[in-house]
Amino acid sequence: MKIKGKSFDKPKPVTVILPFGDEDILILCGCIPDYGPFEEMCPPPVAPKVLRPGKIESVNVQDKTFLKQVGEHAQLRTYWLIKESVKETEGLEWEKVVDNDPSTWHNLEREMTVAFGELGVSKIIKAVLRANGLSQEIVGEARDSFLASQLLQSVE
């Protein structure tokens, strides 16, 4: 899609500034528009089929094993979202998180906490959520920017 002849791939990343000593660390959190790669790597769990009275086949979405798998899948999706979003950060390297190995993604939380502390991790998570959703603040900023551009055009 284009607007006024311009293509827009994705929104600008949200920046988190973490002061450490005499230098600031910039973490960029980008928008992840497509969860397809995650779903390919980690397909969602499927509820087991059961036979109901009258020989009617249905799925048991209350199955304990299935519910556990749903929770684990949701956790992997969260780790994947954070991992992919912070890839915008130049020079970011994980020590115990392997990009295409979901069994290592749980290390992300601990690795980030050791590096940035709980407050830093909280700021990064908020930025990831902000970059991947439309909060009232983002909508307000976009509106203000649009109105300012309209005002400049009317003055010219």
N, C-alpha and C positions, 0 to 999 in steps of 0.2 A: 504494500500500500504506500502511496505517496500523498503528501500534503504540500500544495503549492510547489510541486515538482521535486520535493525532497523526500528521500527515503529515511526511515527511522528504524534502525536495527533493534536497539534496546535503550532504555533510560540510562542516564549517567550513573556511575556507581556512587554509593554512599560512603563517605570517608569517616574513619574513626582515627582520632589522634590520641596516641597513648604516650604520655611523657615518661621517659626513662633517663634519669641522670641529666646530662646536658644535651640529649638528643630526643627528638620526637619520632615515634614509629608511626607510620601511616599504614593503616589497613584499609584496603578498598573492598567493598562488598557490592558485587554486581547482581543484576537481575538475571534470574535463570528462567527463561521463557518456555523451555521445553524439558519435561520430565521423561521423555522417551528413552534417553540413554539409561536412566535409572531403572525404568520399568523393564528394559531389555536385560539388564544385568541382574535385577532383583524382581522377578515377576511376583505379583501379589499372591498371597495364599488363596487357596480354593477351599471352600467349606465342604466337608464330607457329605456324600449323598446318603440319605436314609429312606427307608421304605415306610410310609405312613399307612394307617389303616385304609383298607380299600385298594391296596397295592399301588398307592400314589407315591411316586418318587419325588423327593424334594431335598433341599439342602439343610443341614443343621448348623445354623449360624451361631448357636449357643454352645457348640462343642468346645470343651476346654482347651484341647490342643490347637484348634483353629483360632480361638481367641488369643492364645499365647503367640501364635504365629503372626496374627494381625498386629499385635503390640510390637513384636520384634521388627516387622516390616516397617511400621510407622517410625520406629527409632532409627532404622537404617536410612529411611527417607530423610529424616531430619539431619543426620550426620552428612548424608550426601549433599543436601541443600547447602549446609554451612561450608563444606569442603569445596563445592563448586563455586559458591558465591565469593569466597575469599581468594579464589584463583586470580582475581583481578589485581591482587597485591604483587607488585614487582619483587622478585627475589624470594618469595615465600617458599620454604622447603620444610616438608614434614620429615621427622625422623622415624616415626613408628606408624605412619598412615601411608598405605600404598593405594594409589589412585584407583586401580581396577580390582582391588581385593576387599570386598565388603567385610570380611572377617577382621580387618584391621581398623575399620572406621571408628570403632568405639574408643580407640586410642586418641582420637582427635580431642575429646573433652579434657583428658588428663594432660595432654601435651600443651594445649592452649592455656590451661590453668597454671601449669608450671612456668610457662613463658610470660603470661600477662596478669596472673592473679585472677581471683574471682570477679573483681570489679571490671577488669579489662575484658574478660570473657563475656560478662553481662553486656558491656557496651557493644562488643562485636556481634553478639546474638541479636540485640536490638537493631543494629544496623543491617544485618542480614534480613531480618523481618521487614524492616522499612524498605529495603531495596527490592523486596519481592512482594510487596503489597501496597495498596493505596491507603495510607493513613490520612486522617483529616489534615495533618500538617503538610503532607506532600501535595494534596489537592489544593490547599490554600496557597502554597508556594507557586504551584503551576498557574493558578488563577491570577495571583498578583503579578507574576512574570508576564502573562498574556495581556493583562490590562495595561501594564507599563509599556509593552511593545505597541499596543494600540494607541496609547497616548502619544508616544514618540512619532508614530506614523501620521497622526492627525496634526502634529505641530509642523512636520516637514511639509 
